[in-house]
Amino acid sequence: MIVTVTLNPSLDRTMEVDVLTRGQVIRARSARLDPGGKGVNVTRALLAGRVPSVAVVPVGGPEGDRLRQLLLAEGLTVRAVPVAGHTRSNVTVAEPGGVVTKLNEPGGRLSHAEVAEVARVVAAESAGAGWVAGCGSLPPGVPDDIYAQLCRRLAPAGIRVAVDSSGPALLAALAAGPDLVKPNREELAEAVGHPVGRLADVVAAARHLRARGARSVLVSLGADGAVLVDDDGVIAGDAPVENPKSTVGAGDALLAGFLAAGARGPRALAEALAWGAAAVRLPASRMPKQPDIRRDIVRIHARPDLDQRLMT
């Protein structure tokens, strides 16, 4: 069982256009509405991969009701925590070739009591779970160390914690010794305070996060694949996609695949890359099902070329 907590979930409306031009009236070729938020997407991907998962989400207002309906319609096990504020709505504009523009609301404020209730529900649902994944940005009112608190609360029970966040929330979590952190390239650069232009930079930055407390670091690099740095060393891999449709949720699918495959070693990295690539081949923020996943395109590099320059 894998429990996910998404403190800032969303309704994600995705519109496909031929080209996005500022200042113009643009008619979309298609539109769809999906439940959103990093942890929500991880649970959606796990469900599609037939891995038991529970999504814990605060929900508020008509948007929150709609989010819960969408999640239940997909067959997810949801623990919705009612809050006074509103659930945010995000807009994604997708152009051909996988170019994506996102407009994300900040989300409604959570009170101290509401944050405490979410934490209580997560602790209750995590009894017997293998992992708890704290994912995504924090809405107003949530302390930066919320994921660190989660680590400290669950570690004594032997529950492993993964953190997929950025900025102060990621940095604060490191001190609590999360079992896994999963930044992307931009989040990693922000965490260490300098750009990461080569694979060697990624590895050095990941080792820096480990020195600050993270046990394992899984870095998603978009078209450049992913890098895993842990006690066993460094491995990298990629899974080329010829016709990308959307990158929205690809990192979440990657994390889901990694956790589903045991969260350690080449096999888990390969599964993560296969799930992430499958998400890129799908439109909007759809999560891949088993028939969508192609493991034959995955390439694992036990001795990666650290001089490799990353795509811009």
Phi, psi and omega in degrees: 000135177236123178260132175246146174234125180239104184282342182229063181290175185204163162263123183252113175260123181247129178239133177262130180230161177288318177203141180262117180237123181297142176080006182245156171275120185240131179263125182286145176281333178200163178210147176210157181242127181230153169291144185223176186114140187303309181295321176302315180294323177298314178295320177300317180293319179297319177300315179296332178269009177064036177250125182300135180205150176236133178256122175258123183218137168281138181227140180211143177073182180301325179295321178295320177298317180294320178300314180297319178299317180296319180295316179294325179295331178277356178090014181285149168273116188239135170247096184271128179255112181295136177227162184284330182282190183252149171280135186285161173239134178244153178237130176242130176249118184251127176256163178302148180087005178086010177285126187232135173242128183241140174239109186248129173288158179287335183096160180281151181290140174254136177282168177301319181294323180291320176298317179297323179291320176300315180298322179295317180295319178300314180298320180293318182286338185277355178301117181086358180282153176277323182220150164237128181248115174266118192229140167099181181286167180253133176284168177304142178095349181263128182293149182300333185267021183299320179288328174296318177300320180299315179301312184293329181284325188264334184303318181299337179271004179078016180270126180280145184237130173250141179236123176237087182213195184208172174061215183301327181295319178293313182297319179294325182293329184302321183295340181268002175069053178297148180291333181207138167236146183229078175278157167269184185300315182293318179294323178295314179299319178297321183293326182260351174083018176203159182295156174237096186263340180236163178299326177299324178294320179298313181297316180297319180293320178296320177295327176297318178295325177293321179296334180271356174139337182290136180281319177226147179232121176248114183255121175271133188236025178061231182295342178276001175092230183203158179230136176244125177236119181210197182298336182274353180119218185233128169225152180226168178190168176211168180213089186300140177239120185284320183235078182293139178257315182198137177267356182296124179084358182295319178295327178290319177295322178299314178297318179299316179297322180295314179294320182297330184264015174104350173062033177200135170085180184300323181297316180293321178295319179297317179295320178301314180296321179295318179292317180298316179296323179297321178295323180295330180280354182255151180285161176054223181246037177292143177262142185288145170262171184305318179295341180280342189272123178248108180276346182288343182269355184280136176236122180254135182242103180291333176235078185294154176281102185290344178278354181302129176273139182277150176294148180274000000 
